[in-house]
Amino acid sequence: MPTCPAGHDSADDEFCDVCGREMDGPAPAAAAGSSAPAAVSAPDAPPAGATCQACGAPLAGRFCEACGHDSLTAPPAAPPTPPEPVPVPARPADRLPDGTAWTATVSADRTYYDTVMAAEGPDAGRIGFPPFCPDRHFPLQGKQISIGRQSRSRGISPDIDLTGPPEDPGVSHLHALLVAQPDGSWAVVDLDSANGVSVNDEPNPLRPNAPRPLVDGDRCYLGAWTRITLRLSR
């Protein structure tokens, strides 16, 4: 089990379950007259029947088991509204036939990985290509599909969750969106992620927050080795 800089065991590898300190943050300052770090004590348990201010789940300790919110702080602000799709006038003849369905297939792409490593991409020295990564298929339904890695402490649960295993650490917790278009197709939006999104063999990554229309067979690349291919079936 990971240990935070203050010495607490924590099941969460981002923020300590006991004191809320970042797991990879600095150690607490030493107490006056001592070279040892100052002890960080756990707060008292919440009163019986207390609920989380952020999500309403019952509280058993300082940190909510459902969303990770610290009960000693104010409720989190509402997340920013994702960008609206670019309106595209659609004539009846421009729409895809009824009964069509889209699927996003997530794969590990060795060629893309080699390109990222050659360009000294994010944390290139310690990211390895997964020895086994079966394809995962996600049917696309609704108006928006979020892509990223789950974070319980931040309340992020993407529709296409790339947490793994295997996990691509180059993928942001909220990396991109697939946005339904008026003609029945989809567009991809980079949510100003750390490492960006590229489409097919285009040399430059997408401009953040600008929808890029996709067609059957288009490939979106993100992280260190992740490829997402959109397929249309009739």
C-alpha positions in Angstrom: 0.0 0.0 0.0 1.4 3.5 -0.9 2.6 5.7 1.9 2.2 9.5 1.8 4.9 12.0 2.7 3.5 12.2 6.2 3.8 8.5 6.8 0.1 7.4 6.3 -0.9 4.3 4.4 -3.3 5.2 1.6 -5.4 3.2 -0.9 -5.5 6.2 -3.2 -2.3 6.8 -5.1 -3.0 10.5 -5.8 -4.1 12.0 -2.5 -3.7 10.5 1.0 -6.9 8.9 2.4 -5.9 10.1 5.9 -4.5 13.7 5.6 -5.3 14.6 2.0 -1.7 15.3 1.2 -0.5 14.7 -2.4 1.2 11.3 -2.5 4.1 12.6 -4.5 4.2 16.0 -2.7 6.8 17.3 -0.3 7.1 15.9 3.3 5.6 18.1 6.0 7.8 20.6 7.7 9.8 19.5 10.7 8.4 20.4 14.1 10.2 23.2 16.0 13.4 21.9 17.6 13.3 18.6 15.8 14.7 17.2 12.6 11.8 14.8 12.2 8.8 15.8 10.0 5.8 17.2 11.9 3.2 14.5 12.5 -0.1 14.9 10.6 -2.9 13.5 12.5 -6.1 12.2 11.1 -9.2 14.3 11.7 -12.1 13.0 13.9 -14.6 10.8 12.1 -17.7 12.7 10.8 -20.9 12.5 12.9 -23.2 9.7 12.3 -25.4 10.2 9.3 -23.1 12.8 7.7 -23.1 12.9 4.0 -20.6 14.2 1.4 -21.2 17.9 0.4 -20.0 17.1 -3.1 -22.0 14.0 -4.1 -24.3 13.2 -1.2 -22.9 9.8 -0.4 -22.7 8.7 3.3 -19.4 9.6 5.0 -17.4 7.1 7.0 -14.3 9.3 7.3 -12.9 12.6 6.2 -12.6 11.6 2.6 -15.7 10.5 0.6 -15.3 6.9 -0.6 -17.5 7.7 -3.6 -15.9 10.8 -5.1 -12.8 11.5 -2.9 -14.0 14.9 -1.7 -12.4 16.3 1.5 -15.3 16.9 4.0 -13.2 19.7 5.7 -13.2 21.8 2.5 -15.9 23.6 0.5 -17.8 21.6 -2.1 -16.0 21.6 -5.5 -17.1 24.0 -8.1 -19.2 22.7 -11.0 -16.9 21.4 -13.9 -16.7 23.6 -17.0 -19.3 23.0 -19.7 -17.8 21.0 -22.6 -17.7 22.9 -25.9 -20.8 22.7 -28.0 -20.5 21.0 -31.4 -20.0 23.3 -34.3 -23.5 23.7 -35.9 -23.6 22.3 -39.4 -26.7 22.8 -41.4 -28.0 19.3 -42.5 -30.3 18.6 -45.4 -32.2 15.3 -45.3 -30.0 13.9 -48.1 -26.9 14.7 -46.0 -27.9 12.5 -43.1 -26.7 8.9 -42.7 -29.4 6.3 -43.2 -31.4 5.2 -40.1 -30.1 2.1 -38.5 -26.4 3.0 -38.7 -24.3 2.5 -35.7 -20.8 3.7 -34.7 -18.2 1.9 -32.6 -14.9 3.2 -31.1 -12.2 0.5 -31.0 -9.3 1.1 -28.6 -6.0 -0.5 -29.5 -2.3 -0.3 -28.7 -0.4 1.0 -31.7 3.3 0.1 -31.8 4.1 2.4 -34.7 2.6 5.4 -32.9 4.5 4.4 -29.7 7.8 4.3 -31.6 7.1 7.8 -33.1 6.3 9.2 -29.6 9.5 7.7 -28.1 11.6 8.9 -31.0 10.3 12.4 -30.4 11.1 12.1 -26.7 7.5 12.3 -25.8 6.0 12.5 -22.2 8.1 10.5 -19.8 9.6 8.6 -22.7 12.3 7.0 -20.6 10.0 5.1 -18.4 6.9 4.3 -20.5 7.0 0.8 -22.1 4.8 -0.6 -24.8 2.3 -3.1 -23.3 3.1 -6.7 -24.0 -0.5 -7.6 -24.3 -3.4 -5.3 -24.9 -6.6 -6.8 -26.5 -8.8 -4.5 -28.5 -11.7 -2.9 -26.6 -14.9 -1.9 -28.3 -17.2 1.0 -27.2 -20.6 1.6 -28.9 -21.2 5.4 -29.4 -24.6 6.6 -28.2 -25.9 9.9 -27.0 -24.5 13.4 -27.8 -21.1 13.3 -26.2 -18.6 10.5 -25.2 -15.8 11.5 -22.9 -12.3 9.9 -23.2 -9.7 9.7 -20.4 -8.6 7.9 -17.2 -10.8 7.6 -14.2 -9.9 9.6 -11.1 -12.0 8.9 -8.0 -10.4 11.8 -6.0 -11.3 14.3 -8.8 -14.7 12.8 -9.6 -13.8 11.9 -13.2 -15.4 8.8 -14.8 -14.9 9.0 -18.6 -17.2 7.0 -20.9 -14.2 5.5 -22.6 -12.0 4.8 -19.6 -8.4 4.1 -20.5 -7.3 3.4 -16.9 -6.5 -0.1 -18.0 -4.9 -2.5 -17.5 -2.8 -1.8 -19.3 -2.8 1.9 -18.5 -1.4 4.5 -20.9 0.0 7.2 -18.5 0.2 9.7 -21.4 -3.6 10.0 -21.4 -5.0 12.8 -19.3 -7.8 12.2 -16.9 -10.2 14.1 -19.1 -8.4 14.1 -22.5 -11.0 14.4 -25.3 -14.6 14.2 -26.4 -16.4 12.5 -29.2 -19.3 14.8 -30.2 -22.3 13.7 -32.2 -22.9 15.8 -35.3 -26.3 16.8 -36.9 -25.7 14.4 -39.9 -25.3 11.4 -37.6 -21.5 11.3 -37.7 -19.0 12.2 -35.0 -16.3 14.8 -34.3 -13.4 14.6 -31.9 -12.4 17.5 -29.6 -9.1 17.8 -27.7 -9.9 19.2 -24.3 -6.6 21.1 -24.1 -4.9 17.9 -22.9 -1.3 17.7 -21.9 -0.2 15.5 -24.9 -2.9 16.4 -27.5 -4.8 14.4 -30.1 -3.7 13.5 -33.6 -5.9 12.1 -36.4 -4.7 9.6 -39.0 -1.3 10.6 -40.5 -1.8 14.3 -40.1 1.5 15.9 -39.1 0.1 18.3 -36.5 -2.1 17.6 -33.4 -5.6 19.1 -33.2 -6.2 22.6 -32.0 -7.7 22.4 -28.5 -11.5 22.8 -28.1 -12.1 22.8 -31.9 -14.3 19.8 -33.2 -12.7 17.8 -36.0 -15.2 15.8 -38.1 -14.5 12.1 -38.4 -15.5 9.5 -41.0 -15.6 5.7 -41.0 -12.1 4.3 -40.4 -10.5 7.5 -39.0 -7.9 6.9 -36.3 -7.4 9.2 -33.3 -4.0 8.9 -31.5 -3.4 10.0 -27.9 -1.2 9.3 -25.0 2.0 7.1 -25.5 0.5 4.3 -27.6 -3.4 4.5 -27.7 -5.2 4.4 -31.0 -9.0 4.9 -31.2 -10.6 3.8 -34.5 -14.2 4.8 -35.4 -16.2 2.3 -37.4 -19.6 2.7 -39.0 -21.9 -0.3 -39.5 -25.1 -0.4 -41.4 
